[in-house]
Amino acid sequence: MLDKLKKHYKNLFTTDLSQQSGFYWFLTDDSEPFGISKSAVSESELTLLQSMFNIYENDNQANIFSSQQLKWKSLLFDDELSTEEGFYRFVHFFSKQPITDYASFSEAVNGLFPEDAVLLLNRDLKSGVIIETSKQEFSETPYEALKDMLSTDFYMDISIYIGCYNSQLNRAKETYDREQQQFLNVRNHLMPKSVYTVADIVPYILLQSASPMADQTLTALVEEWREEDEETLKSIKVFVECNLNVSLAAKQLYIHRNSLQYRVEKFYDKTGIDVKQLKNALTVYLAILLIEQKERNM
């Protein structure tokens, strides 16, 4: 395989470890490092190389990490334990394209987040985490701005998932792995959105593990409505997502608030379920999500 790569990339292929700058470095199955000039590798070629070889990290690369990055890198990826306590929250991001220009990407992130935020990329270069280490009172949340900036400046299709507040560093790796896997498990079921939180993904996690009886019960609540009045179901879904605020939901639906109230009352008259009560609203909301999920899988 190396012979084929040498033949293809010619003098842009190297095994000289002194040539760190400007090269992508990988490991063969025999743990031999080799590099290919970044100028010679397209995005599709980089994706292919990453699927075939492990990324090589030598000791000199430690120089490009700050002390905080090295600390979190050890906590999350090197199984290092810590007895320290201190606020942190993970902002996970997932891209469809590899992030090849790390310097520009890092500069963009640092421009939106506080100085004490820590940026780490995963080995696949398509995902990573921004670690918030202090609570911030943002006048405008940077998460939507991050997605917009990456979409326009880097032409990247990226998803952002904000984790929960934490304080125990000895559980950082466990929390990081769990949150990342949670999002990936339900990612294909989520509706398009700039930023996701735990409240967005928990309903889908619950539906994935629902028993056959729970599935049947939820389906029966709204299955008839899906055929007769799908518009009412859509309205109720938005109503719940707007925290049962009629005015806000009507605005998002581009209808008069009286029209929304009529639909809510019509659903109550037909089913006996008053979605203006929180527990009823949550039940119907789960049922609607389940029906939508089934339709997407058909």
C-alpha positions in Angstrom: 0.0 0.0 0.0 2.8 2.4 0.8 4.4 1.8 -2.5 1.2 2.7 -4.2 1.0 5.9 -2.2 4.6 6.8 -3.0 4.0 6.2 -6.7 0.8 8.4 -6.6 2.1 11.3 -4.5 5.8 11.0 -5.5 7.9 13.7 -3.8 4.8 14.9 -1.8 5.0 11.7 0.2 7.6 11.4 3.1 8.6 9.3 6.0 11.0 12.1 7.3 9.5 13.0 10.7 11.4 16.3 10.7 8.8 17.5 8.1 5.9 18.1 10.4 4.5 21.4 9.0 2.3 21.2 6.0 1.8 17.4 6.1 -0.9 15.0 7.2 0.7 12.2 9.2 -0.6 8.6 9.4 0.4 5.2 10.8 0.6 2.0 8.8 -0.6 -1.3 10.3 3.0 -1.9 11.4 3.0 1.5 13.3 5.3 3.2 10.7 4.6 6.9 10.3 4.3 8.5 6.9 3.2 12.0 5.8 1.5 13.4 2.7 1.6 17.1 1.8 -1.6 18.8 2.6 -1.5 20.6 -0.8 -1.8 17.3 -2.6 -4.7 15.9 -0.6 -8.3 16.7 -1.5 -11.1 16.4 1.1 -12.3 13.1 -0.4 -8.8 11.7 -0.4 -8.3 12.8 3.2 -11.5 11.1 4.2 -10.4 7.9 2.5 -6.9 8.0 4.1 -8.5 8.5 7.6 -10.7 5.5 7.0 -7.6 3.3 6.1 -5.0 4.6 8.6 -4.7 5.9 12.1 -3.6 9.5 12.5 0.0 9.8 13.8 0.7 12.0 16.8 4.3 12.4 17.8 5.7 14.1 20.9 6.4 17.3 19.0 2.7 17.9 18.5 2.4 18.6 22.2 3.9 22.0 21.4 0.7 23.1 19.5 -1.5 22.4 22.5 -2.0 24.8 25.3 -1.7 23.6 28.9 -5.5 23.5 29.2 -5.9 21.6 26.0 -3.3 19.0 27.2 -5.2 18.7 30.5 -8.5 18.0 28.8 -7.0 15.8 26.2 -5.6 13.6 29.0 -9.0 13.6 30.8 -11.1 12.7 27.8 -8.9 10.6 25.6 -6.0 9.2 27.8 -8.0 7.8 30.7 -6.3 10.2 33.2 -8.3 10.6 36.4 -8.6 13.8 38.4 -9.9 14.5 41.9 -10.4 18.2 41.1 -13.8 19.9 41.0 -14.8 22.8 38.8 -17.5 23.9 36.4 -17.4 22.5 32.9 -19.9 21.9 30.0 -19.3 20.2 26.7 -20.5 21.8 23.5 -20.2 18.9 21.0 -20.0 19.6 17.2 -20.3 17.2 14.3 -19.4 18.0 10.7 -20.0 16.1 7.5 -16.7 17.4 6.1 -13.2 17.1 7.8 -11.9 20.2 9.4 -8.6 20.6 7.7 -7.8 24.2 8.4 -7.5 23.9 12.2 -5.8 27.3 12.7 -8.7 29.2 11.0 -11.3 27.1 12.7 -9.7 27.6 16.2 -9.5 31.4 15.5 -13.2 31.5 14.6 -14.2 29.6 17.7 -12.0 31.7 20.0 -13.7 34.8 18.6 -17.1 33.6 19.8 -16.3 32.0 23.1 -14.5 33.2 26.3 -10.7 32.9 26.6 -11.0 30.0 29.1 -13.0 27.8 26.6 -11.0 24.8 25.3 -11.3 23.5 21.8 -10.4 19.9 20.9 -10.8 18.0 17.7 -11.4 14.2 17.5 -9.2 12.1 15.4 -11.7 11.8 12.6 -11.4 15.6 12.2 -15.2 15.7 11.6 -16.2 16.1 15.3 -14.9 17.6 18.5 -15.8 19.6 21.6 -15.7 23.1 22.9 -15.3 22.9 26.7 -16.8 25.8 28.6 -15.0 26.1 32.0 -16.9 29.0 33.3 -20.6 30.1 33.3 -21.2 33.0 31.0 -24.0 35.4 30.7 -24.2 35.9 27.0 -26.3 38.7 25.7 -26.5 36.7 22.5 -25.8 33.0 22.6 -22.7 32.1 20.6 -23.9 28.7 19.6 -26.2 29.8 16.7 -23.6 32.3 15.7 -21.0 29.4 15.6 -23.2 27.4 13.2 -24.0 30.4 11.0 -20.3 31.4 10.8 -19.1 27.9 10.0 -21.8 27.5 7.3 -21.0 30.8 5.6 -17.2 31.1 6.1 -16.2 27.4 6.0 -19.1 26.0 3.9 -19.5 23.3 6.6 -22.7 21.5 7.5 -22.4 21.2 11.3 -24.6 20.1 14.1 -24.1 21.4 17.7 -25.2 19.6 20.8 -24.9 21.4 24.2 -24.4 19.1 27.1 -25.3 19.6 30.8 -23.5 21.5 33.6 -20.9 19.4 35.4 -18.4 19.9 38.3 -16.7 16.5 38.9 -13.7 16.1 36.6 -13.3 12.4 37.5 -16.5 11.8 35.5 -15.5 14.0 32.6 -14.6 11.1 30.2 -17.8 9.2 31.1 -19.9 12.3 30.6 -18.2 13.2 27.3 -18.6 9.6 25.8 -22.2 9.4 27.0 -23.3 12.7 25.6 -21.6 12.2 22.3 -23.1 8.7 21.9 -26.5 9.9 22.9 -26.6 12.5 20.2 -25.2 10.1 17.5 -27.8 7.5 18.4 -30.7 9.8 17.7 -29.2 12.2 15.2 -31.0 10.8 12.1 -34.4 11.2 13.9 -34.0 14.9 14.8 -35.7 17.6 13.0 -33.3 20.2 11.4 -32.2 22.8 14.0 -29.2 25.1 14.6 -28.5 23.9 18.1 -29.7 20.9 20.2 -29.9 20.4 23.9 -30.7 17.4 26.1 -34.4 18.4 26.1 -34.3 17.9 22.3 -32.8 14.4 22.3 -34.3 12.8 25.5 -37.7 12.2 23.9 -36.1 10.3 21.0 -34.0 8.3 23.4 -37.1 7.3 25.3 -38.9 6.3 22.1 -35.9 4.1 21.0 -36.2 2.1 24.2 -40.0 2.1 24.4 -41.7 -1.3 25.0 -44.2 -2.6 22.4 -47.0 -1.7 24.7 -45.8 1.9 25.1 -45.4 2.0 21.3 -48.9 0.8 20.7 -50.4 3.1 23.4 -48.7 6.2 22.0 -49.6 5.3 18.4 -53.2 4.8 19.2 -53.5 8.3 20.7 -52.8 10.1 17.4 -52.9 7.6 14.6 -56.5 8.5 13.6 -55.7 12.2 13.7 -52.7 11.7 11.3 -55.2 10.6 8.6 -58.1 13.0 9.5 -56.4 16.3 10.6 -52.6 16.3 10.3 -52.7 20.1 10.6 -54.0 19.9 14.1 -51.2 17.5 15.1 -48.7 19.9 13.7 -50.2 22.8 15.6 -50.2 20.8 18.9 -46.6 19.9 18.4 -45.6 23.5 17.9 -47.8 24.5 20.8 -45.9 22.1 23.2 -42.5 23.2 21.8 -43.5 26.8 22.6 -44.0 25.9 26.2 -47.9 26.0 25.8 -47.7 29.6 24.9 -50.6 30.2 22.5 -49.4 33.6 21.1 -45.9 32.4 20.4 -47.1 29.1 18.8 -49.6 30.9 16.7 -46.9 33.3 15.5 -44.7 30.4 14.5 -47.6 28.7 12.7 -48.6 31.9 10.9 -52.1 31.6 12.1 -54.4 33.7 14.5 -54.2 32.6 18.1 -58.0 31.9 18.0 -57.4 29.4 15.2 -54.8 27.6 17.4 -57.1 27.6 20.4 -59.9 26.1 18.2 -57.6 23.3 17.1 -56.6 22.6 20.7 -60.2 22.5 21.8 -61.2 20.3 18.8 -58.5 17.8 19.8 -59.9 17.8 23.4 -63.5 17.3 22.3 -62.5 14.3 20.1 -60.0 12.6 22.4 -60.7 13.9 25.9 -57.1 14.9 26.3 -56.5 18.5 27.3 -53.0 19.4 25.9 -53.1 22.7 27.9 -52.1 20.6 30.9 -48.4 19.8 31.0 -48.6 16.0 31.5 -51.1 15.6 28.8 -49.1 17.8 26.5 -45.9 15.7 27.0 -47.8 12.5 26.3 -49.3 13.7 23.1 -46.0 15.2 22.1 -44.2 11.9 22.4 -47.0 10.2 20.4 -46.5 12.8 17.6 -42.7 12.3 17.6 -43.2 8.5 17.4 -45.6 8.8 14.4 -43.2 11.2 12.6 -40.3 8.8 13.3 -42.2 5.9 11.8 -43.1 7.9 8.7 -39.5 8.8 8.1 -38.5 5.2 8.4 -41.1 4.0 5.9 
